[in-house]
Amino acid sequence: MKTCAIIPVKSFSGAKTRLNLSAENTRELCKLLLEEVLDTISKSSQIEKIILVSKEDEAFQIGKKFGCIELFDETESGVNNAVSLADSWISNSSFTHSVIFPQDIPFMTTQDIGTLFNFCTFENSVILVPSRHFDGTNALIRTPSNIMETRYDEGSYRFQFESAMLKTSHYSLALIHRIMLDIDSLEDVNFVLQKNIKPIICQKLKEIFQLS
């Protein structure tokens, strides 16, 4: 098994608008989240390479620290398009698996990634981790990578399952708590601060959101 991770990254200037942060604090938040996610993935023994798909220069600068493959997403027309760009690159490589992570799940650990891949037991399969509110997809393993087209921009993870069901009988839902935690709203911020799973990250979030 040879696995790569795909991380689609939206331009920082247009990201996290629901959080009502200043442009400077939005940029700091995006940098914090991306660097933590890349650091965690880079330490995983299950993943050999990270593909960063973006047109954000600062994202690529962070990616260089972790030896990421850089794919320029000129149109930035959505997550599905970003994944398609990565899939095209993977089709000319030797990778047998891919896993898609968003950039805003900083509480994921390498142990969580190991748990996720423990579900990966079939040659043609799809494994999905939903978001905490079950309204999005926070991890998606496809074996092989071209087994299905993704349907992120339609909202619910259920649409991803519909796509998977058309291609294979081996599809699974994995409820891995820390992977399910993302940062999309102020309610998300307050929730993760209460959990204090990674104290250093929580402290940095408090500083960005100016919370005591």
Buried (B, 14 or more C-beta within 10 A) or exposed (E): EEBBBBBBBBBBEEBBEEBEBEEEBBBBBBBBBBBBBBBBBBEBEBBBBBBBBBBBEBBBEBBEEBEBBEBEBEEBEBBBBBBBBBBEBBEEBEBBBBBBBBBBBBBBBBEBBEBBBEBBEBEEBBBBBBBBEEEBBBBBBBBBBEBBBBBBEEEBBBBBBEBBEEBBEBBBBBEBEBBBBBBBBBEBBEEBBEEEBBEEBBEBBEEBBEEE
